[in-house]
Amino acid sequence: MFALLIAVIYLSFISLGLPDSLLGSAWSVMRTDFDVPLSFAGIVSVIISVGTIVSSLLSDRLTKKFGTGLVTAVSVTMTAAALFLFSISTRFWMLVIFAVPYGLGAGGVDASLNNYVALHLKARHMSWLHCMWGLGAAVSPYIMSYALTGGSGWQQGYLIVAIIQIILSFALFVSLPLWKKCANKAAKTAEGVEEPASCSAPLKEQKKALSFKEIFKIKGAVACFICFFCYCALEQTTMLWASSFMISHNKISPEEAAKFASLFFIGITAGRGINGFLTLKFSDKVLIRSGQALILCGIILVFIPNVKILTVIGLIIVGLGCAPVYPCIIHMTPSLFGEDKSQAMIGVQMASAYIGSCLAPPLFGLIANHISAELLPLYLIIFLALMVAMHEVVVKSTKRSLVK
């Protein structure tokens, strides 16, 4: 039974990634239909991000009251409904309105599921689940491309993903008894949590949701949130500006730069698949530090001018380095801060991550516009240095044993 629930969680992570690439894939066509400027994609994106931040911050209260299963099921249903409404939108203002449930649903799924996995599953599952998110995010542009090249329009692309989400919503509601059975039970062994038969050990539970004041008073919490902010600032800035950097730095065509820049995303996805196996041998702390070292090596290679192959290799290495950081920090949260506080912590971690994703790429856009896009490596190193420092502060201030 527990194995079936794990399968549902894996499908949920694929579903979580599916909507993330749709707007970018279709916007060039959508903006023409809506007769709005190219920059208006930012309006929709910011609204979705704000909704995601809000629902992440509320995840502790919602999960305490309704349980992870119901929160996840309702959140996926909200996302499915928003995607369907996107598919029938005829005016830009409709997208603006429908972006609200879109973001609220995404944040609810992200925070609740990450906490559940951190509490109940081994570290390898966390890495593989985030790899599944990458799979979903990689597949959705192909779905949109199929819709556009088939002549059905971007509306069909959104509709296809909405149907997938609706099917998953049904599966989640059907699986609610499984969530209830294991909600406060952990299948624990000396190595971790695995077998369905042993889904019987009660977890330490914080009955009352923590206030933000209480969360920020937890030792090491602020440093952990800054660490998340820096990681996502680095990741999203690289994703958004790698192509522009390569055009300026390596003097290559935009088409070639776009192709090479995608290797960074491939590096993250493949790296998380590999990282799942590495968790069998190494602790979260070791993998995070190794990932940070790889990021530094990759940035150094990217910085070398006029050698295209080194820039390409550097981007792949940065992606591979990013792979373990996000899932491993989430997975060790219950060990560092306590199982009873993990949902509150992970909710704010997710919010910090989304804030970093929202603020850092536009800030570098201003730098690139007024100074030079070639400052990207320096910009990334600043965030990397702060991330490394904050991770070490978290580890030293919590003084708890880490789990694999």
GILINSUL-V207389 format. One record per residue. RES is the residue in one letter. D_CENTER is the distance of its C-alpha to the mean C-alpha in Angstrom with 2 decimals. Layout:
res:RES d_center:D_CENTER
res:RES d_center:D_CENTER
//
This chain:
res:M d_center:27.34
res:F d_center:24.46
res:A d_center:23.70
res:L d_center:23.51
res:L d_center:20.99
res:I d_center:18.79
res:A d_center:19.17
res:V d_center:18.14
res:I d_center:14.90
res:Y d_center:14.19
res:L d_center:15.09
res:S d_center:12.86
res:F d_center:9.68
res:I d_center:11.36
res:S d_center:12.13
res:L d_center:8.71
res:G d_center:8.07
res:L d_center:11.70
res:P d_center:12.00
res:D d_center:9.51
res:S d_center:12.20
res:L d_center:15.24
res:L d_center:16.23
res:G d_center:16.31
res:S d_center:18.14
res:A d_center:20.70
res:W d_center:21.26
res:S d_center:24.23
res:V d_center:26.04
res:M d_center:24.89
res:R d_center:26.10
res:T d_center:29.45
res:D d_center:29.86
res:F d_center:29.08
res:D d_center:31.10
res:V d_center:28.72
res:P d_center:27.83
res:L d_center:24.96
res:S d_center:23.50
res:F d_center:23.15
res:A d_center:19.78
res:G d_center:18.61
res:I d_center:20.13
res:V d_center:18.22
res:S d_center:14.87
res:V d_center:15.72
res:I d_center:16.88
res:I d_center:13.76
res:S d_center:11.80
res:V d_center:14.69
res:G d_center:14.68
res:T d_center:11.09
res:I d_center:12.18
res:V d_center:15.41
res:S d_center:14.32
res:S d_center:12.02
res:L d_center:15.21
res:L d_center:17.35
res:S d_center:15.56
res:D d_center:18.04
res:R d_center:21.00
res:L d_center:20.00
res:T d_center:19.21
res:K d_center:22.44
res:K d_center:24.40
res:F d_center:23.22
res:G d_center:21.39
res:T d_center:17.99
res:G d_center:19.38
res:L d_center:20.76
res:V d_center:17.87
res:T d_center:15.56
res:A d_center:18.42
res:V d_center:19.21
res:S d_center:15.71
res:V d_center:15.43
res:T d_center:18.99
res:M d_center:18.29
res:T d_center:15.66
res:A d_center:18.27
res:A d_center:20.99
res:A d_center:19.30
res:L d_center:18.75
res:F d_center:22.38
res:L d_center:23.57
res:F d_center:21.94
res:S d_center:23.93
res:I d_center:27.16
res:S d_center:26.73
res:T d_center:29.69
res:R d_center:29.22
res:F d_center:26.56
res:W d_center:26.99
res:M d_center:25.96
res:L d_center:22.51
res:V d_center:22.30
res:I d_center:23.26
res:F d_center:21.13
res:A d_center:17.97
res:V d_center:18.40
res:P d_center:17.94
res:Y d_center:15.19
res:G d_center:13.02
res:L d_center:14.55
res:G d_center:13.82
res:A d_center:10.08
res:G d_center:9.80
res:G d_center:12.36
res:V d_center:10.82
res:D d_center:7.50
res:A d_center:9.77
res:S d_center:12.67
res:L d_center:11.52
res:N d_center:9.82
res:N d_center:13.15
res:Y d_center:15.24
res:V d_center:14.09
res:A d_center:14.57
res:L d_center:17.98
res:H d_center:19.23
res:L d_center:18.07
res:K d_center:18.56
res:A d_center:16.19
res:R d_center:16.44
res:H d_center:14.94
res:M d_center:11.73
res:S d_center:11.51
res:W d_center:12.80
res:L d_center:10.57
res:H d_center:7.42
res:C d_center:10.09
res:M d_center:10.80
res:W d_center:7.55
res:G d_center:8.69
res:L d_center:12.06
res:G d_center:11.47
res:A d_center:10.12
res:A d_center:13.14
res:V d_center:15.56
res:S d_center:15.33
res:P d_center:17.08
res:Y d_center:19.79
res:I d_center:20.24
res:M d_center:20.70
res:S d_center:22.96
res:Y d_center:24.99
res:A d_center:25.53
res:L d_center:26.55
res:T d_center:28.81
res:G d_center:30.33
res:G d_center:31.56
res:S d_center:29.89
res:G d_center:27.77
res:W d_center:24.20
res:Q d_center:25.01
res:Q d_center:25.20
res:G d_center:21.78
res:Y d_center:20.28
res:L d_center:22.83
res:I d_center:21.96
res:V d_center:18.29
res:A d_center:19.63
res:I d_center:22.06
res:I d_center:19.52
res:Q d_center:17.63
res:I d_center:21.10
res:I d_center:22.04
res:L d_center:19.00
res:S d_center:19.89
res:F d_center:23.38
res:A d_center:22.34
res:L d_center:20.36
res:F d_center:23.44
res:V d_center:25.71
res:S d_center:23.79
res:L d_center:24.11
res:P d_center:27.09
res:L d_center:25.11
res:W d_center:22.55
res:K d_center:25.58
res:K d_center:27.33
res:C d_center:24.69
res:A d_center:23.01
res:N d_center:25.06
res:K d_center:25.95
res:A d_center:24.41
res:A d_center:25.73
res:K d_center:26.40
res:T d_center:28.34
res:A d_center:28.97
res:E d_center:26.09
res:G d_center:23.51
res:V d_center:22.98
res:E d_center:23.82
res:E d_center:26.91
res:P d_center:27.35
res:A d_center:30.91
res:S d_center:29.97
res:C d_center:27.63
res:S d_center:30.08
res:A d_center:29.44
res:P d_center:28.61
res:L d_center:25.70
res:K d_center:26.43
res:E d_center:25.53
res:Q d_center:25.46
res:K d_center:27.39
res:K d_center:26.89
res:A d_center:23.63
res:L d_center:23.45
res:S d_center:24.11
res:F d_center:22.08
res:K d_center:25.17
res:E d_center:25.17
res:I d_center:21.50
res:F d_center:22.10
res:K d_center:25.30
res:I d_center:23.71
res:K d_center:24.57
res:G d_center:21.83
res:A d_center:19.39
res:V d_center:19.61
res:A d_center:19.17
res:C d_center:16.00
res:F d_center:14.55
res:I d_center:15.83
res:C d_center:14.32
res:F d_center:10.73
res:F d_center:11.94
res:C d_center:13.45
res:Y d_center:10.77
res:C d_center:8.45
res:A d_center:11.90
res:L d_center:12.92
res:E d_center:10.15
res:Q d_center:10.25
res:T d_center:13.99
res:T d_center:14.59
res:M d_center:13.00
res:L d_center:15.09
res:W d_center:18.21
res:A d_center:18.84
res:S d_center:21.14
res:S d_center:23.12
res:F d_center:23.54
res:M d_center:24.91
res:I d_center:27.28
res:S d_center:28.66
res:H d_center:28.62
res:N d_center:29.65
res:K d_center:31.62
res:I d_center:30.21
res:S d_center:29.88
res:P d_center:26.86
res:E d_center:26.68
res:E d_center:26.67
res:A d_center:24.13
res:A d_center:21.63
res:K d_center:22.23
res:F d_center:21.82
res:A d_center:18.71
res:S d_center:16.89
res:L d_center:17.69
res:F d_center:15.03
res:F d_center:12.31
res:I d_center:14.63
res:G d_center:14.92
res:I d_center:11.30
res:T d_center:11.47
res:A d_center:15.02
res:G d_center:14.49
res:R d_center:12.22
res:G d_center:15.00
res:I d_center:17.56
res:N d_center:15.97
res:G d_center:16.40
res:F d_center:20.10
res:L d_center:20.29
res:T d_center:19.30
res:L d_center:22.63
res:K d_center:24.44
res:F d_center:22.55
res:S d_center:21.08
res:D d_center:17.61
res:K d_center:19.40
res:V d_center:21.02
res:L d_center:17.98
res:I d_center:16.15
res:R d_center:19.40
res:S d_center:19.92
res:G d_center:16.60
res:Q d_center:17.57
res:A d_center:20.98
res:L d_center:19.78
res:I d_center:17.84
res:L d_center:21.17
res:C d_center:23.17
res:G d_center:21.14
res:I d_center:21.49
res:I d_center:25.19
res:L d_center:25.66
res:V d_center:24.01
res:F d_center:26.39
res:I d_center:29.48
res:P d_center:31.09
res:N d_center:32.53
res:V d_center:31.38
res:K d_center:29.00
res:I d_center:28.44
res:L d_center:27.38
res:T d_center:24.82
res:V d_center:23.38
res:I d_center:23.48
res:G d_center:21.96
res:L d_center:18.88
res:I d_center:18.45
res:I d_center:19.02
res:V d_center:16.50
res:G d_center:13.86
res:L d_center:15.33
res:G d_center:15.33
res:C d_center:11.68
res:A d_center:11.03
res:P d_center:12.23
res:V d_center:11.33
res:Y d_center:7.91
res:P d_center:8.94
res:C d_center:12.49
res:I d_center:12.35
res:I d_center:10.88
res:H d_center:13.51
res:M d_center:16.31
res:T d_center:15.87
res:P d_center:18.54
res:S d_center:20.78
res:L d_center:20.63
res:F d_center:20.94
res:G d_center:22.38
res:E d_center:21.37
res:D d_center:22.90
res:K d_center:20.64
res:S d_center:17.29
res:Q d_center:16.11
res:A d_center:17.22
res:M d_center:15.63
res:I d_center:12.14
res:G d_center:12.47
res:V d_center:13.43
res:Q d_center:10.89
res:M d_center:8.09
res:A d_center:10.71
res:S d_center:11.42
res:A d_center:8.06
res:Y d_center:8.43
res:I d_center:12.04
res:G d_center:11.64
res:S d_center:9.84
res:C d_center:12.76
res:L d_center:15.58
res:A d_center:15.53
res:P d_center:15.63
res:P d_center:18.47
res:L d_center:20.26
res:F d_center:20.45
res:G d_center:21.65
res:L d_center:24.55
res:I d_center:25.29
res:A d_center:25.33
res:N d_center:27.49
res:H d_center:29.98
res:I d_center:30.10
res:S d_center:28.47
res:A d_center:25.27
res:E d_center:26.56
res:L d_center:25.42
res:L d_center:21.82
res:P d_center:22.30
res:L d_center:23.87
res:Y d_center:21.14
res:L d_center:18.49
res:I d_center:20.89
res:I d_center:21.25
res:F d_center:17.61
res:L d_center:17.77
res:A d_center:21.00
res:L d_center:19.82
res:M d_center:16.74
res:V d_center:19.27
res:A d_center:21.72
res:M d_center:19.51
res:H d_center:18.35
res:E d_center:22.07
res:V d_center:22.98
res:V d_center:20.66
res:V d_center:22.19
res:K d_center:25.69
res:S d_center:25.63
res:T d_center:24.39
res:K d_center:26.84
res:R d_center:25.56
res:S d_center:25.52
res:L d_center:22.25
res:V d_center:21.42
res:K d_center:20.56
//
